């Protein structure tokens, strides 16, 4: 299976691509997968959604350790399972 390679320092990106990459970084305006997601943590088949919910809870309660996004108050998760016939989306926040 061919997997996308991580960008190298000599990749040529447009200014818009560079800006989007900065916004999605763990310290960016809209961080995405600060823990590394399925690639960084593995894929617990059948339990991915549970792991995502636990990650979101850890973020909003300040318990995410090295992956903590400073000031995280809300986290959105989206899980598309199986043959894309099962989809679950949640927004997690503190009460």
C-alpha positions as CSV (number, residue, x, y, z in Angstrom):
1,X,0.0,0.0,0.0
2,X,1.3,3.5,-0.9
3,X,1.1,5.9,2.0
4,X,1.5,9.6,1.7
5,X,5.0,10.7,2.7
6,X,5.5,13.4,5.3
7,X,6.4,16.7,3.7
8,X,10.1,17.4,3.5
9,X,11.8,20.7,3.9
10,X,12.2,21.2,0.2
11,X,8.4,20.7,-0.7
12,X,7.1,23.5,-2.7
13,X,3.8,24.8,-1.3
14,X,1.6,27.7,-2.4
15,X,1.2,30.4,0.2
16,X,-2.4,29.2,0.8
17,X,-1.2,25.6,1.4
18,X,1.4,26.9,3.9
19,X,-1.2,29.0,5.7
20,X,-3.6,26.0,5.9
21,X,-0.8,23.8,7.3
22,X,0.1,26.4,10.0
23,X,-3.6,26.7,11.0
24,X,-3.9,22.9,11.4
25,X,-0.7,22.5,13.5
26,X,-1.1,21.7,17.2
27,X,-0.3,25.4,18.0
28,X,-2.4,26.7,15.1
29,X,-5.8,28.4,15.0
30,X,-7.7,25.1,14.3
31,X,-5.5,22.2,15.4
32,X,-6.3,18.8,13.8
33,X,-5.2,15.5,15.3
34,X,-2.7,16.8,17.9
35,X,-2.2,13.2,19.1
36,X,-1.4,12.0,15.5
37,X,-4.8,10.4,15.0
38,X,-4.9,6.8,13.6
39,X,-1.4,7.1,12.2
40,X,0.1,8.3,15.5
41,X,-1.8,6.0,17.9
42,X,-2.8,3.0,15.9
43,X,-6.2,1.8,14.7
44,X,-8.2,-0.1,17.4
45,X,-10.6,-1.7,14.9
46,X,-14.1,-1.4,16.3
47,X,-13.1,1.0,19.0
48,X,-11.8,3.9,17.1
49,X,-14.7,6.1,18.0
50,X,-14.2,5.4,21.7
51,X,-10.5,6.3,21.4
52,X,-11.5,9.5,19.6
53,X,-14.0,10.4,22.4
54,X,-11.4,9.8,25.1
55,X,-8.9,12.0,23.2
56,X,-11.5,14.8,23.0
57,X,-12.3,14.4,26.7
58,X,-8.6,14.6,27.6
59,X,-8.2,17.8,25.5
60,X,-11.2,19.7,27.0
61,X,-10.2,18.7,30.6
62,X,-6.6,19.6,30.2
63,X,-5.4,15.9,30.6
64,X,-3.9,15.3,27.1
65,X,-0.3,15.5,28.3
66,X,2.2,16.2,25.5
67,X,-0.6,16.4,23.0
68,X,-2.5,19.1,24.9
69,X,-3.8,22.0,22.9
70,X,-3.5,25.1,25.1
71,X,-6.9,26.5,26.0
72,X,-8.9,23.7,24.4
73,X,-12.6,24.2,25.4
74,X,-14.3,22.2,22.7
75,X,-13.3,19.3,20.5
76,X,-15.1,18.0,17.4
77,X,-14.8,14.3,16.3
78,X,-16.0,12.5,13.2
79,X,-15.8,8.8,12.8
80,X,-16.7,7.1,9.5
81,X,-16.8,3.4,9.9
82,X,-17.0,0.2,7.9
83,X,-18.1,0.8,4.3
84,X,-19.0,4.5,5.1
85,X,-22.5,3.4,6.2
86,X,-21.9,4.3,9.8
87,X,-21.1,7.8,10.7
88,X,-20.9,9.5,14.1
89,X,-20.0,13.1,14.9
90,X,-19.7,14.7,18.3
91,X,-18.7,18.0,19.9
92,X,-17.2,17.5,23.3
93,X,-17.0,20.4,25.8
94,X,-16.9,20.9,29.6
95,X,-20.2,21.5,31.3
